[in-house]
């Protein structure tokens, strides 16, 4: 039984957690209008040190009943420098700029990699954001 799907929590069970630090291993430069990402129900995913996952941006603010995300911009593939928990609502920070907020996770490419889908008000590709290889991107739980 999934405690999230069954609404067993009256508040966020994650009181505190460490930031997850990653670095860019591939910069992406493409957009898609009808991608059809399927956001899974659980709002968290564990990532392990040295795993590589894909970051995808959307300007979609909420999930529809079918949990589908269509309008996207591909940001980057990142390698995680530490293990920890990613959570819906975590902020993605590049230097002193907030790129977006985790909206959810898509498992289309598992077990190869996880798609981490982030809401942004600035729907641009990794190239347009000015990302560089090895650039540090940090996932941070807001206070």
C-alpha positions in Angstrom: 0.0 0.0 0.0 1.5 3.3 -1.1 1.1 5.9 1.8 1.2 8.8 -0.7 -1.5 7.4 -3.0 -3.7 6.6 0.0 -3.2 10.1 1.5 -1.9 8.8 4.8 0.2 11.9 5.6 -1.4 15.1 6.8 1.9 16.9 6.4 5.3 16.5 4.6 7.0 13.6 6.3 10.4 14.9 5.2 11.3 17.3 8.1 14.9 17.9 6.8 17.1 16.3 4.2 20.5 17.0 2.6 20.9 18.8 -0.7 21.7 16.7 -3.6 24.7 17.9 -5.6 25.1 17.0 -9.3 27.2 18.0 -12.2 26.3 18.2 -15.9 27.6 15.4 -18.1 25.6 16.2 -21.2 23.9 19.5 -22.2 20.6 19.1 -24.1 19.1 21.4 -26.8 15.6 20.2 -27.9 12.0 21.0 -27.2 8.9 18.9 -27.7 5.2 19.9 -27.7 3.6 16.5 -27.2 6.1 14.4 -25.3 3.6 12.4 -23.2 5.7 11.9 -20.1 3.8 10.0 -17.4 4.5 11.3 -13.9 4.4 8.5 -11.3 2.4 8.8 -8.1 5.2 8.7 -5.5 6.5 12.2 -4.9 10.0 11.0 -4.0 12.8 9.0 -5.5 16.1 7.9 -4.0 19.3 8.6 -6.1 22.7 7.1 -5.4 26.1 8.6 -5.7 27.4 8.4 -9.3 24.0 7.7 -10.9 23.2 9.6 -14.1 19.6 11.0 -14.6 17.9 13.3 -17.1 16.5 16.7 -16.3 13.5 17.9 -18.2 11.7 21.2 -17.9 8.0 22.0 -18.4 6.0 25.2 -18.0 3.0 23.0 -17.0 2.2 24.0 -13.4 0.0 21.1 -12.2 -0.7 17.6 -13.2 -3.8 16.6 -15.0 -5.8 13.6 -13.9 -3.8 11.4 -16.3 -0.5 12.8 -14.8 0.7 13.6 -18.4 3.3 16.2 -19.3 3.6 17.3 -22.9 5.3 20.7 -23.5 8.9 20.2 -22.5 12.5 21.5 -22.9 15.4 19.1 -22.4 17.9 20.5 -19.9 20.7 18.1 -19.2 22.0 14.7 -18.0 23.6 15.0 -14.6 25.7 12.8 -12.4 25.0 12.9 -8.7 27.9 13.5 -6.3 26.1 12.2 -3.3 23.2 9.9 -2.4 19.9 11.2 -1.0 16.2 11.7 -1.6 14.7 13.9 -4.4 11.2 15.2 -3.6 8.4 16.9 -5.5 8.8 20.6 -4.6 12.7 20.6 -4.4 14.3 23.5 -6.1 17.0 23.1 -8.8 19.7 25.7 -8.3 22.4 26.7 -10.9 24.9 29.1 -9.3 22.6 31.7 -7.7 19.7 31.1 -10.2 16.7 28.9 -9.5 16.0 26.9 -12.7 12.8 25.1 -11.5 11.0 23.0 -9.0 10.6 19.2 -9.2 7.1 18.4 -10.5 7.6 14.6 -10.5 9.3 11.7 -12.1 8.9 9.7 -15.3 10.2 6.1 -15.6 10.1 5.7 -19.4 13.8 4.9 -19.6 14.3 2.8 -16.5 16.5 1.0 -15.6 18.9 3.2 -17.7 17.9 6.5 -16.1 15.1 8.4 -14.4 13.5 11.5 -16.0 13.3 14.2 -13.3 10.6 16.6 -14.5 10.8 20.2 -13.2 8.3 23.1 -13.5 9.9 26.4 -14.7 8.7 29.8 -15.7 11.6 30.0 -18.2 11.1 27.0 -20.6 14.6 26.9 -22.2 16.9 24.1 -23.2 20.2 23.4 -21.4 22.1 25.3 -24.2 19.7 28.3 -23.8 20.2 28.3 -20.0 24.0 28.6 -20.7 24.9 25.4 -19.0 28.5 24.1 -19.3 29.8 20.6 -18.9 30.8 19.9 -15.3 28.5 22.8 -14.1 27.2 22.1 -10.6 23.4 21.9 -10.2 22.0 21.5 -6.7 18.6 20.1 -5.6 17.5 21.9 -2.4 14.4 21.4 -0.2 12.8 24.8 0.4 12.4 25.9 4.1 
